[in-house]
């Protein structure tokens, strides 16, 4: 069995726990690195000391638009993890559907949009020259203000001539990031089931959920693809209730209205929170949060 590693900063929601546990449920070992202890970390997930990989002071040294960029730091963290622990990286929003193995010495690269590499599931040979170059390039931008996705781009550029060996996204993240909402809405359940029939995993695009204002203590609406998966697992007991379909639909509609034009890169999507988005989210929260608090027992 393979051993997978990830990193998380802050409290874990049931979604992250369910995603990580999905690998343990297939018998794989899962190490979750953090700088502080977690409360209620489920059995099957081992906590690792993130300082063994990267000193905590580095969190503030990856900068985009004048602010620290945790996503860039996370890219650097996984590159260093390959060197020190020989684990296969998984984002904490990747859920295993069928078991797959990753050798510590192999380059496990998944194509996204053709030749770009998605870092959500990634393994790089710890003794390869390529990994050394990627780490050096990442450290060259320390304390500099660089665009979102810079460190992920280092990876794609380094391996662009090997694109023929990339794993197809359809087997590991069959829904593209601009279709993330299909996991959440009942009318797309059959489509998701068909797209995911042969897939080993799915990617939930946690960052988009956060930017959209999704409250991750509630299960998705009944009848949705993701509700069907999560409600059958023991982790379902940790959710505080079920999202009303109308609320999720309003959140998705508001998000898609702002990004319904050209296909944007994931970096562009996550950066473009304009003031009108903030106003929309505030309006949705003021309208629906009293209902959610009542459902969850927190009035």
N, C-alpha and C positions, 0 to 999 in steps of 0.2 A: 504494500500500500504506500501511497505517496504521502508526503508531509507538506502541508500548505501553511503559509504565513501571511499575516495581514497586520495593519496598524490602525489604531483608532484613537482619536483625541476627544475626550468628553464622555458623557453618558451614552450607553447603548440603548437603542429602542428595540422592541421585539422584532423589527424587520432585520436589523443587523444580526441579532441572535439567531433568528431563523435561517438566515443565509449561511452563516458560519456553521451552524449545526447540521445543515444539509450535507456538508462534506463529511462530518463526523458520523452521520447516520449511515454512510456507505463504508465505514471502517477506516477512513483516512484520519491522520493526525492533523490537528489544527492548532496553531500557535497565534495568539492575538497579542501584538506588542502594544504597550502603552507606557506612559510616564507616571501614571497613577493607578492604584488598584481599582478594579471594577467591583461594584456591588451586584451580587447575584449573577455572577458569570456562570452560565450553564455547564453542567458536567459534560465533558467531551471536548471542551475548549480550554486550552492551557494558556495562562497569561504569561507573557514574556516581558522582560525588562527592556524597554526601547533604548535605554542608554547603552546597552550592549551593542547596539547597531549604530546609532547616531546620537551624539550628545544633545541633550534637550535644548541647548542654546542655539542650535542650528534652525529651530523652528522659525525664528525671526529673521533669518538670513536669506530667505527666498521671498522676493518682493515683486509685486505687480501693482501698477497704478498707486504706488506710494504706501501700500499695505502688505502685510505678510500674506503669503500665498500658501495655504496648507496643502493644496493639491500639488504644487511644485515640490514642496518639502516631501510629500508622500512619494512622489516619483523618485526623488533622491534616496529616500529611505529604502525603497525596494531594491534599488541598484546596489546599495551597500549590504542589504540583507543577503543578496546572492553571494557576495564575497565572503561573508562571515558565517552564515548559517546553512547555506545550500538548500533553502526551502523554495518551493514554487509559490509565487505571489498570487493572492486573490484579493480583489476588492471586497469590502464587507457588504456589498450589495449584489454579489454574484451568488446564485443559488444552483446547487448541483441537482440535476434531474436524473442522470445516469452516471455511473462511476467511470472515471478515466484516470489513467496513470501518467505521471510526468517524471522522467528521469532527471536527477539533479545535474547531469552533465549535458543535457540537451538544450538547445535553443527552442523554446516553445513560444511561438509568435502567432498572433491571431490578426488576420487582415481586417481592416475597417476602412470602408470607402476605397476599396481597391488595394492600394499599396501602403496605406498608413497602418501602423501597428497600434492596436488598442492595448493599453497597459493593465486592463482590468484583470486579465489572467495572463501571467507572464513568467517565463523562466529563462534565464540567461546562464550559459556555461560559466562557472566562476573563474575558470582559468583562461577564458578566451580573451584575445586582444580587443575584441569589440567592446566587451564590458569595461575593460580598463579605459578605453577611449570615452565611453559614455560617462563614466564616473568623473573623469578629468574634465570633460566639457561641462558637466553639471556644476562642478566646484569652481569653474571659471566664471560663473555668473553669480556667485555668492555676493550678497550685499548690493547687487545691481538691480535696477528696476527693469524687468524683462516681461515680454508679453505672456499671457496665459498660454499654457501648453508648450512652453519652450523646452522643458526637459523631456517631455514625451516626444517632441519632434527630433531631439538628439537620437533617440532610439530608432525612429522610423528612417532617418537619413542614414544611420550607420548600417542598417540591414536592407536598404532599398534594392540592392542588387540580388538579394536572396528571396525576393517576394514570391517566387514560384514555390517555395517551401512553407509559406505561411499557412496556418490552419484557416479554413473558411469560417467566417463569422456566423454563417447559418447553423453551424454545429455548436456554437458556444454562446452566442448572443443573437438569436434569430430575429429579434425585433430591433430595428434601428432606433437610435435615440430619439428621433423625431416621431416615433410611434409608441413611446413609453406608456402613454395613457391607455393603450389597448389592454394592458394587464389589469387595469382598474375598472373598466366599464363592461357591464354584462353583455352588451350587444357584440362585443369582440371575442367572447369566450371561445366560440367554435373556431374562429380564425387563429387565435393563439394556440389552441390545441393542435391544429394542423401544422402550424409553423414550428411548433416545439416538439412534434412527434418524434423526430430523430435526433433532437438536440441533447447534448450532454449537460448544458447549463443555460441559465438565462441571466441577463444583466438588467437590473431594475433602474439604473441611472438615478441613484440616490440624490445626487446633487441637484438634479432638476426638480425632484420632489420637494427638496428643501426650499429652493428658490420659488417654487410655485405656492408654498405655504401649506403643504400637506402635513397634517398632524399624525405622526407616526406611532401613536399609541392606540390607534383604531384599525381594525381589519378593513380591507377594501369592501365595497358594497357586495351584498349577496348576489350570486350569479356570475360574478366576474371570475376570470381564469385564476387570478392570484388568490381570491377568497377560497376557491375550491382547494388550492394547494395548502394554504396555511391553516384553514379550519380543521383539516384532518390531522394536524400535527399537535403534539403535546404543548408546543410553544403557544398555541392559540389561547391558552388560559391566561397568558400574560398580557394580552390585549384588553383594553378597558371597555370595548364595545365594538360595534360595526358602524362604519361610515354610512350615513344616508347617501343614497345614490345621487340625489339632487345636489348635494354639497360638492361631491367629487366632480360631478358634471360641470358645475359652475366654475370650479377651480381650473379644470382642464380647458374649458371654453375661454376663460380669461387669458390663460397662458397661450393657447394656440392662436388667439386673435393677434397677439403681439409678434408671433413668429410664423405666420402663415404664408409668407412670401417665399423667397428663395431658400433653398436648403442651406442652413448655416452649420458651421463647424461647432463641435461641442464647446470649444472655448468661447466662441462668439455668443452662443446661447447663454452660457453661464455668466458672462460679463454684462449682458445687456439688460440690466434691471433698471429701467427708466422710471422717473417719478410716477408716471401713470400706473405702472405695475404696483408700486407701493400703495397707491391710493386704492387700487382694486382689492389688494390683499387685506388692507385695513377694513374696507367695506364688508368683505366676505367674513372676516373674523368677527366684526361687531354684530353681523347678522346671525352667524351660525355657532359661534363659540359658546353662548349660553346653552344651546341645545346639546353640544358635545359635552360640556361640563355636567349637565344633568344626566346624560347617558352614562358617563364614567363615574358618577357618584361624587363629583367635585363641584359643588354648587358655590 
